[in-house]
Amino acid sequence: MKYNTLIIEKKEYDLIKRIISMGKYQKDDTYKTSISKLKEELTKAQIVKKDKLPNDVIRFNSHVTIKTPFLEKTYQLVTPEHSDL
């Protein structure tokens, strides 16, 4: 990890907190586990204003390409209501 900590823009942090609070209504155990892990990571996150967010930080709607010797795949980070999984 380049910055040694999770860096989140304040508005996106607030959105993630809302997603976490809605997670208690989910019945899927995998979803609940993921939300629990996310909640834990947020306790260690650095929350910054938009103008202080480094340009290379991945945030909502970012496209991320993962490359391995066998595969190259691009994903977009979206909120749950925009997911197609």
C-alpha positions in Angstrom: 0.0 0.0 0.0 1.6 3.2 -1.1 0.3 5.5 1.7 0.5 2.8 4.5 -3.1 3.7 5.4 -6.6 3.9 3.8 -7.3 7.4 2.6 -10.9 8.3 2.1 -12.6 11.6 1.0 -15.0 12.9 3.6 -18.2 12.6 1.5 -17.3 9.1 0.4 -16.6 8.2 4.1 -20.1 9.4 5.0 -21.6 7.3 2.2 -19.7 4.2 3.3 -20.9 4.8 6.9 -24.5 4.8 5.6 -23.9 1.6 3.6 -22.5 0.0 6.8 -25.5 1.1 8.8 -27.9 -0.5 6.2 -25.8 -3.7 6.3 -27.4 -4.8 9.5 -30.6 -5.6 7.6 -28.8 -7.9 5.2 -29.4 -11.7 5.6 -26.4 -12.8 3.5 -23.6 -13.9 5.8 -20.9 -13.0 3.2 -22.2 -9.5 2.9 -22.3 -9.1 6.7 -18.7 -10.4 7.0 -17.6 -7.9 4.3 -19.3 -5.0 6.0 -17.7 -6.0 9.3 -14.3 -6.0 7.8 -14.9 -2.7 6.1 -16.1 -1.2 9.4 -12.8 -2.3 11.0 -10.7 -0.8 8.2 -12.5 2.5 8.5 -11.4 2.8 12.1 -7.8 3.1 10.8 -8.6 5.3 7.8 -7.4 8.8 7.2 -10.4 11.0 6.3 -9.6 14.0 4.1 -11.3 16.8 2.3 -11.7 16.5 -1.5 -8.9 19.1 -2.2 -6.5 17.1 0.0 -7.2 13.7 -1.6 -4.2 12.4 -3.6 -4.9 12.0 -7.3 -3.9 8.4 -7.4 -6.3 7.2 -4.6 -9.0 4.8 -5.8 -12.5 6.0 -5.0 -16.1 5.4 -6.0 -16.5 5.1 -9.8 -12.7 4.6 -10.3 -11.7 1.9 -12.8 -9.0 -0.5 -11.6 -7.1 -2.9 -13.7 -5.6 -6.0 -12.1 -2.9 -7.7 -14.1 -1.4 -11.1 -13.5 0.8 -13.2 -15.8 -2.4 -15.0 -16.8 -5.1 -12.4 -16.8 -5.9 -8.7 -17.0 -9.3 -7.6 -15.7 -10.8 -4.2 -15.2 -13.3 -3.4 -12.4 -15.2 -0.3 -11.4 -15.7 0.5 -7.7 -19.3 1.3 -7.2 -21.9 1.5 -4.4 -24.0 -1.6 -3.8 -27.1 -0.2 -5.6 -25.0 0.0 -8.8 -23.4 -3.4 -8.5 -24.1 -6.1 -11.1 -22.8 -9.0 -9.0 
